[in-house]
């Protein structure tokens, strides 16, 4: 089980299969992290964009002595379309955001006809390494879906469970978060949580144990849950936190990074091949973890 970020990189390295990573309109920071990933034996970079400019950048980097490929595409829009097409056709195993702005990149990736969307929706999973502990936690959805209903949350949860299993968490414990721990018809997130919890009881999520609704203190502490009359194997030992909507998810992820000083990496799920975003609250160091995570997927 990969219980740390170092464990994720090590597990990806041990697969001994170099994945082809496509990136369009690369910037210098992208080149640095791609060079590290190539040196670790994780990927063979496939650089899509201005061929002459890319070659000039590569010659001044560690990548020059490693295996790589350049595909010429002059304009940024064409480079992104080409990179996505390479992944769609199986000529690349994963896609990484380069210089394209986030909105343009996401619109292209999630385009129903020409993009990489596989499920009815995609979701972004933030993976955190707990301080002083060999344990990873997953928080979802922290970026893509604004206000998913219970059907959307079911898909988001299934995608998170899939990732948890790839990380060696065979029976993930899931906390479906809400403002309160009681079912209240006036608060839709509590109703969604109750439905997902009942689905779990009926084994609709396999070996996963889903508990909800849970407020954050009940999710984090068995003592707090006990005071409120909740007895569950999930409380105090959560593997996956399912947030009610984008505002709480995005703010929670940012708070854990900037206030809690926790290490975070993430990956887009629900797509045909792994997609790595360039989010401002993921450190340059942890972008290597994201490449390793995508390689495992």
Secondary structure, 3 states (H helix, E strand, C coil): CCCCHHHHHHHHHHCCCCEEEEEECCCHHHHHHHHHHHHCCCEEEEEEECHHHHHHHHHCCHHHHCCEEEEECCCHHHHHHHHHHHHHCCCCCEEECCCCCHHHHHHHHCCCCCCCECCCCCEEEEEEECCCCCCEEEEECCCCCCCCCHHHHHHHHHHHHHHHHHCCCCCCEEEEECCCCCCCCCCHHHHHHHHHHHHHHCCCCCCCEEEEEECHHHHHCHHHHHHCCCCCCCCCCCCEEECCCHHHHHHHHHHHHHCCCCEEEEEEECECCEEECCCCCCCHHHHHHHHHHHHHC
